[in-house]
Amino acid sequence: MDALIDTGFSGFLMPPLAEALPLGLVLYSTGTYHLADGTPVTYFLAKGTVSVASPVPESRDGVFALAGDGALLGMEFLRSMDRLLVVGKVVALIDHAMLPDHRPHLPASRD
């Protein structure tokens, strides 16, 4: 299924319930999320695997929140893939390992 990346969704994947159940996902609980206006909403939860057919096929396991009309990929999914979403004149999903190390170098301890 096609999915949009939703930077406001903190979860892993939110597929529509009608498309998720035929896949054989087993519901195990409910979870509460908050919409942009702060309204709490409760969704059914299921565990599943997302496979991405990018240049190198990858799969990740996560919690699916079942709701909505179209599938949404959340920030937890991007973190699990170790990707950075860069938004500017061009929008790109960049492999974190391709970036140089920008952590500040701290002086050695004088113990």
CNS distance restraints for C-alpha pairs under 8 A (distance, minus, plus):
assign (resid   1 and name CA) (resid  71 and name CA) 7.56 0.50 0.50
assign (resid   2 and name CA) (resid  71 and name CA) 6.78 0.50 0.50
assign (resid   3 and name CA) (resid  70 and name CA) 6.92 0.50 0.50
assign (resid   3 and name CA) (resid  71 and name CA) 4.58 0.50 0.50
assign (resid   3 and name CA) (resid  72 and name CA) 5.09 0.50 0.50
assign (resid   3 and name CA) (resid  73 and name CA) 6.19 0.50 0.50
assign (resid   4 and name CA) (resid  70 and name CA) 7.97 0.50 0.50
assign (resid   4 and name CA) (resid  71 and name CA) 6.43 0.50 0.50
assign (resid   4 and name CA) (resid  72 and name CA) 4.88 0.50 0.50
assign (resid   4 and name CA) (resid  73 and name CA) 5.91 0.50 0.50
assign (resid   5 and name CA) (resid  72 and name CA) 5.74 0.50 0.50
assign (resid   5 and name CA) (resid  73 and name CA) 4.68 0.50 0.50
assign (resid   5 and name CA) (resid  74 and name CA) 6.09 0.50 0.50
assign (resid   6 and name CA) (resid  72 and name CA) 5.98 0.50 0.50
assign (resid   6 and name CA) (resid  73 and name CA) 5.92 0.50 0.50
assign (resid   6 and name CA) (resid  74 and name CA) 5.41 0.50 0.50
assign (resid   6 and name CA) (resid  75 and name CA) 7.38 0.50 0.50
assign (resid   7 and name CA) (resid  74 and name CA) 6.14 0.50 0.50
assign (resid   7 and name CA) (resid  75 and name CA) 5.94 0.50 0.50
assign (resid   8 and name CA) (resid  36 and name CA) 7.35 0.50 0.50
assign (resid   8 and name CA) (resid  74 and name CA) 7.36 0.50 0.50
assign (resid   8 and name CA) (resid  75 and name CA) 7.74 0.50 0.50
assign (resid   9 and name CA) (resid  72 and name CA) 7.94 0.50 0.50
assign (resid   9 and name CA) (resid  73 and name CA) 7.59 0.50 0.50
assign (resid   9 and name CA) (resid  74 and name CA) 4.79 0.50 0.50
assign (resid   9 and name CA) (resid  75 and name CA) 6.29 0.50 0.50
assign (resid  10 and name CA) (resid  74 and name CA) 5.39 0.50 0.50
assign (resid  10 and name CA) (resid  75 and name CA) 5.03 0.50 0.50
assign (resid  10 and name CA) (resid  76 and name CA) 5.97 0.50 0.50
assign (resid  11 and name CA) (resid  63 and name CA) 7.51 0.50 0.50
assign (resid  11 and name CA) (resid  64 and name CA) 7.76 0.50 0.50
assign (resid  11 and name CA) (resid  65 and name CA) 7.62 0.50 0.50
assign (resid  11 and name CA) (resid  73 and name CA) 7.70 0.50 0.50
assign (resid  11 and name CA) (resid  74 and name CA) 4.98 0.50 0.50
assign (resid  11 and name CA) (resid  75 and name CA) 6.11 0.50 0.50
assign (resid  11 and name CA) (resid  76 and name CA) 5.17 0.50 0.50
assign (resid  11 and name CA) (resid  77 and name CA) 7.15 0.50 0.50
assign (resid  12 and name CA) (resid  62 and name CA) 6.00 0.50 0.50
assign (resid  12 and name CA) (resid  63 and name CA) 5.94 0.50 0.50
assign (resid  12 and name CA) (resid  64 and name CA) 6.24 0.50 0.50
assign (resid  12 and name CA) (resid  65 and name CA) 7.85 0.50 0.50
assign (resid  12 and name CA) (resid  73 and name CA) 6.02 0.50 0.50
assign (resid  12 and name CA) (resid  74 and name CA) 4.89 0.50 0.50
assign (resid  12 and name CA) (resid  75 and name CA) 6.52 0.50 0.50
assign (resid  12 and name CA) (resid  76 and name CA) 4.69 0.50 0.50
assign (resid  12 and name CA) (resid  77 and name CA) 4.51 0.50 0.50
assign (resid  12 and name CA) (resid  78 and name CA) 8.00 0.50 0.50
assign (resid  13 and name CA) (resid  62 and name CA) 7.60 0.50 0.50
assign (resid  13 and name CA) (resid  63 and name CA) 6.88 0.50 0.50
assign (resid  13 and name CA) (resid  64 and name CA) 4.92 0.50 0.50
assign (resid  13 and name CA) (resid  65 and name CA) 6.38 0.50 0.50
assign (resid  13 and name CA) (resid  71 and name CA) 7.20 0.50 0.50
assign (resid  13 and name CA) (resid  72 and name CA) 5.75 0.50 0.50
assign (resid  13 and name CA) (resid  73 and name CA) 4.65 0.50 0.50
assign (resid  13 and name CA) (resid  74 and name CA) 5.79 0.50 0.50
assign (resid  13 and name CA) (resid  77 and name CA) 6.87 0.50 0.50
assign (resid  14 and name CA) (resid  64 and name CA) 5.53 0.50 0.50
assign (resid  14 and name CA) (resid  65 and name CA) 4.77 0.50 0.50
assign (resid  14 and name CA) (resid  66 and name CA) 5.43 0.50 0.50
assign (resid  14 and name CA) (resid  67 and name CA) 6.26 0.50 0.50
assign (resid  14 and name CA) (resid  68 and name CA) 7.50 0.50 0.50
assign (resid  14 and name CA) (resid  71 and name CA) 5.43 0.50 0.50
assign (resid  14 and name CA) (resid  72 and name CA) 5.00 0.50 0.50
assign (resid  14 and name CA) (resid  73 and name CA) 6.47 0.50 0.50
assign (resid  14 and name CA) (resid  74 and name CA) 7.69 0.50 0.50
assign (resid  15 and name CA) (resid  19 and name CA) 6.85 0.50 0.50
assign (resid  15 and name CA) (resid  20 and name CA) 6.12 0.50 0.50
assign (resid  15 and name CA) (resid  64 and name CA) 7.04 0.50 0.50
assign (resid  15 and name CA) (resid  65 and name CA) 6.94 0.50 0.50
assign (resid  15 and name CA) (resid  66 and name CA) 5.41 0.50 0.50
assign (resid  15 and name CA) (resid  67 and name CA) 6.17 0.50 0.50
assign (resid  15 and name CA) (resid  68 and name CA) 7.03 0.50 0.50
assign (resid  15 and name CA) (resid  69 and name CA) 7.87 0.50 0.50
assign (resid  15 and name CA) (resid  70 and name CA) 6.45 0.50 0.50
assign (resid  15 and name CA) (resid  71 and name CA) 4.16 0.50 0.50
assign (resid  15 and name CA) (resid  72 and name CA) 6.38 0.50 0.50
assign (resid  16 and name CA) (resid  20 and name CA) 6.11 0.50 0.50
assign (resid  16 and name CA) (resid  66 and name CA) 5.58 0.50 0.50
assign (resid  16 and name CA) (resid  67 and name CA) 4.68 0.50 0.50
assign (resid  16 and name CA) (resid  68 and name CA) 4.99 0.50 0.50
assign (resid  16 and name CA) (resid  69 and name CA) 5.38 0.50 0.50
assign (resid  16 and name CA) (resid  70 and name CA) 5.85 0.50 0.50
assign (resid  16 and name CA) (resid  71 and name CA) 5.99 0.50 0.50
assign (resid  17 and name CA) (resid  21 and name CA) 6.14 0.50 0.50
assign (resid  17 and name CA) (resid  66 and name CA) 4.89 0.50 0.50
assign (resid  17 and name CA) (resid  67 and name CA) 5.25 0.50 0.50
assign (resid  17 and name CA) (resid  68 and name CA) 7.28 0.50 0.50
assign (resid  18 and name CA) (resid  22 and name CA) 7.37 0.50 0.50
assign (resid  19 and name CA) (resid  23 and name CA) 7.21 0.50 0.50
assign (resid  20 and name CA) (resid  24 and name CA) 7.32 0.50 0.50
assign (resid  20 and name CA) (resid  25 and name CA) 6.48 0.50 0.50
assign (resid  20 and name CA) (resid  66 and name CA) 7.13 0.50 0.50
assign (resid  21 and name CA) (resid  25 and name CA) 5.66 0.50 0.50
assign (resid  21 and name CA) (resid  26 and name CA) 7.81 0.50 0.50
assign (resid  25 and name CA) (resid  46 and name CA) 6.15 0.50 0.50
assign (resid  25 and name CA) (resid  47 and name CA) 7.02 0.50 0.50
assign (resid  25 and name CA) (resid  48 and name CA) 6.76 0.50 0.50
assign (resid  26 and name CA) (resid  46 and name CA) 5.64 0.50 0.50
assign (resid  26 and name CA) (resid  47 and name CA) 7.18 0.50 0.50
assign (resid  27 and name CA) (resid  44 and name CA) 6.56 0.50 0.50
assign (resid  27 and name CA) (resid  45 and name CA) 5.63 0.50 0.50
assign (resid  27 and name CA) (resid  46 and name CA) 4.56 0.50 0.50
assign (resid  27 and name CA) (resid  47 and name CA) 7.65 0.50 0.50
assign (resid  28 and name CA) (resid  44 and name CA) 7.72 0.50 0.50
assign (resid  28 and name CA) (resid  45 and name CA) 6.01 0.50 0.50
assign (resid  28 and name CA) (resid  46 and name CA) 5.67 0.50 0.50
assign (resid  28 and name CA) (resid  47 and name CA) 7.86 0.50 0.50
assign (resid  29 and name CA) (resid  44 and name CA) 6.05 0.50 0.50
assign (resid  29 and name CA) (resid  45 and name CA) 5.27 0.50 0.50
assign (resid  29 and name CA) (resid  46 and name CA) 7.22 0.50 0.50
assign (resid  30 and name CA) (resid  42 and name CA) 6.46 0.50 0.50
assign (resid  30 and name CA) (resid  43 and name CA) 5.44 0.50 0.50
assign (resid  30 and name CA) (resid  44 and name CA) 4.41 0.50 0.50
assign (resid  30 and name CA) (resid  45 and name CA) 5.18 0.50 0.50
assign (resid  31 and name CA) (resid  42 and name CA) 5.45 0.50 0.50
assign (resid  31 and name CA) (resid  43 and name CA) 5.47 0.50 0.50
assign (resid  31 and name CA) (resid  44 and name CA) 6.50 0.50 0.50
assign (resid  31 and name CA) (resid  45 and name CA) 6.44 0.50 0.50
assign (resid  31 and name CA) (resid  65 and name CA) 7.46 0.50 0.50
assign (resid  32 and name CA) (resid  40 and name CA) 6.32 0.50 0.50
assign (resid  32 and name CA) (resid  41 and name CA) 5.46 0.50 0.50
assign (resid  32 and name CA) (resid  42 and name CA) 4.32 0.50 0.50
assign (resid  32 and name CA) (resid  43 and name CA) 6.40 0.50 0.50
assign (resid  33 and name CA) (resid  40 and name CA) 5.66 0.50 0.50
assign (resid  33 and name CA) (resid  41 and name CA) 5.44 0.50 0.50
assign (resid  33 and name CA) (resid  42 and name CA) 6.37 0.50 0.50
assign (resid  33 and name CA) (resid  43 and name CA) 7.78 0.50 0.50
assign (resid  34 and name CA) (resid  38 and name CA) 5.31 0.50 0.50
assign (resid  34 and name CA) (resid  39 and name CA) 5.40 0.50 0.50
assign (resid  34 and name CA) (resid  40 and name CA) 4.37 0.50 0.50
assign (resid  34 and name CA) (resid  41 and name CA) 6.06 0.50 0.50
assign (resid  35 and name CA) (resid  39 and name CA) 5.27 0.50 0.50
assign (resid  35 and name CA) (resid  40 and name CA) 6.35 0.50 0.50
assign (resid  35 and name CA) (resid  41 and name CA) 7.25 0.50 0.50
assign (resid  43 and name CA) (resid  65 and name CA) 5.79 0.50 0.50
assign (resid  43 and name CA) (resid  66 and name CA) 5.91 0.50 0.50
assign (resid  43 and name CA) (resid  67 and name CA) 6.41 0.50 0.50
assign (resid  44 and name CA) (resid  65 and name CA) 5.89 0.50 0.50
assign (resid  44 and name CA) (resid  66 and name CA) 5.45 0.50 0.50
assign (resid  44 and name CA) (resid  67 and name CA) 7.69 0.50 0.50
assign (resid  45 and name CA) (resid  63 and name CA) 6.58 0.50 0.50
assign (resid  45 and name CA) (resid  64 and name CA) 5.56 0.50 0.50
assign (resid  45 and name CA) (resid  65 and name CA) 4.79 0.50 0.50
assign (resid  45 and name CA) (resid  66 and name CA) 6.16 0.50 0.50
assign (resid  46 and name CA) (resid  63 and name CA) 5.79 0.50 0.50
assign (resid  46 and name CA) (resid  64 and name CA) 5.17 0.50 0.50
assign (resid  46 and name CA) (resid  65 and name CA) 6.77 0.50 0.50
assign (resid  46 and name CA) (resid  66 and name CA) 7.58 0.50 0.50
assign (resid  47 and name CA) (resid  61 and name CA) 7.28 0.50 0.50
assign (resid  47 and name CA) (resid  62 and name CA) 5.79 0.50 0.50
assign (resid  47 and name CA) (resid  63 and name CA) 4.62 0.50 0.50
assign (resid  47 and name CA) (resid  64 and name CA) 5.84 0.50 0.50
assign (resid  48 and name CA) (resid  61 and name CA) 5.67 0.50 0.50
assign (resid  48 and name CA) (resid  62 and name CA) 5.74 0.50 0.50
assign (resid  48 and name CA) (resid  63 and name CA) 6.34 0.50 0.50
assign (resid  48 and name CA) (resid  64 and name CA) 6.59 0.50 0.50
assign (resid  49 and name CA) (resid  59 and name CA) 6.49 0.50 0.50
assign (resid  49 and name CA) (resid  60 and name CA) 5.47 0.50 0.50
assign (resid  49 and name CA) (resid  61 and name CA) 4.29 0.50 0.50
assign (resid  49 and name CA) (resid  62 and name CA) 6.28 0.50 0.50
assign (resid  50 and name CA) (resid  59 and name CA) 5.44 0.50 0.50
assign (resid  50 and name CA) (resid  60 and name CA) 5.36 0.50 0.50
assign (resid  50 and name CA) (resid  61 and name CA) 6.37 0.50 0.50
assign (resid  50 and name CA) (resid  62 and name CA) 7.80 0.50 0.50
assign (resid  51 and name CA) (resid  57 and name CA) 7.05 0.50 0.50
assign (resid  51 and name CA) (resid  58 and name CA) 5.64 0.50 0.50
assign (resid  51 and name CA) (resid  59 and name CA) 4.16 0.50 0.50
assign (resid  51 and name CA) (resid  60 and name CA) 6.58 0.50 0.50
assign (resid  52 and name CA) (resid  57 and name CA) 5.59 0.50 0.50
assign (resid  52 and name CA) (resid  58 and name CA) 5.34 0.50 0.50
assign (resid  52 and name CA) (resid  59 and name CA) 6.22 0.50 0.50
assign (resid  53 and name CA) (resid  57 and name CA) 4.50 0.50 0.50
assign (resid  53 and name CA) (resid  58 and name CA) 6.75 0.50 0.50
assign (resid  54 and name CA) (resid  58 and name CA) 7.60 0.50 0.50
assign (resid  60 and name CA) (resid  77 and name CA) 7.97 0.50 0.50
assign (resid  60 and name CA) (resid  80 and name CA) 7.05 0.50 0.50
assign (resid  60 and name CA) (resid  81 and name CA) 7.46 0.50 0.50
assign (resid  62 and name CA) (resid  77 and name CA) 7.63 0.50 0.50
assign (resid  73 and name CA) (resid  77 and name CA) 6.32 0.50 0.50
assign (resid  73 and name CA) (resid  78 and name CA) 7.86 0.50 0.50
assign (resid  74 and name CA) (resid  78 and name CA) 6.83 0.50 0.50
assign (resid  75 and name CA) (resid  79 and name CA) 6.20 0.50 0.50
assign (resid  76 and name CA) (resid  80 and name CA) 6.16 0.50 0.50
assign (resid  77 and name CA) (resid  81 and name CA) 6.41 0.50 0.50
assign (resid  78 and name CA) (resid  82 and name CA) 6.28 0.50 0.50
assign (resid  78 and name CA) (resid  83 and name CA) 5.53 0.50 0.50
assign (resid  78 and name CA) (resid  84 and name CA) 7.14 0.50 0.50
assign (resid  78 and name CA) (resid  85 and name CA) 7.96 0.50 0.50
assign (resid  79 and name CA) (resid  83 and name CA) 6.22 0.50 0.50
assign (resid  79 and name CA) (resid  84 and name CA) 7.92 0.50 0.50
assign (resid  82 and name CA) (resid  95 and name CA) 6.48 0.50 0.50
assign (resid  82 and name CA) (resid  96 and name CA) 5.75 0.50 0.50
assign (resid  82 and name CA) (resid  97 and name CA) 7.91 0.50 0.50
assign (resid  83 and name CA) (resid  93 and name CA) 6.27 0.50 0.50
assign (resid  83 and name CA) (resid  94 and name CA) 5.44 0.50 0.50
assign (resid  83 and name CA) (resid  95 and name CA) 4.75 0.50 0.50
assign (resid  83 and name CA) (resid  96 and name CA) 5.20 0.50 0.50
assign (resid  84 and name CA) (resid  93 and name CA) 5.66 0.50 0.50
assign (resid  84 and name CA) (resid  94 and name CA) 5.14 0.50 0.50
assign (resid  84 and name CA) (resid  95 and name CA) 6.49 0.50 0.50
assign (resid  84 and name CA) (resid  96 and name CA) 6.09 0.50 0.50
assign (resid  85 and name CA) (resid  91 and name CA) 7.33 0.50 0.50
assign (resid  85 and name CA) (resid  92 and name CA) 5.92 0.50 0.50
assign (resid  85 and name CA) (resid  93 and name CA) 4.70 0.50 0.50
assign (resid  85 and name CA) (resid  94 and name CA) 6.43 0.50 0.50
assign (resid  86 and name CA) (resid  90 and name CA) 7.87 0.50 0.50
assign (resid  86 and name CA) (resid  91 and name CA) 5.65 0.50 0.50
assign (resid  86 and name CA) (resid  92 and name CA) 5.24 0.50 0.50
assign (resid  86 and name CA) (resid  93 and name CA) 6.31 0.50 0.50
assign (resid  86 and name CA) (resid  94 and name CA) 7.32 0.50 0.50
assign (resid  87 and name CA) (resid  91 and name CA) 4.56 0.50 0.50
assign (resid  87 and name CA) (resid  92 and name CA) 6.68 0.50 0.50
assign (resid  94 and name CA) (resid  98 and name CA) 7.48 0.50 0.50
assign (resid  95 and name CA) (resid  99 and name CA) 7.54 0.50 0.50
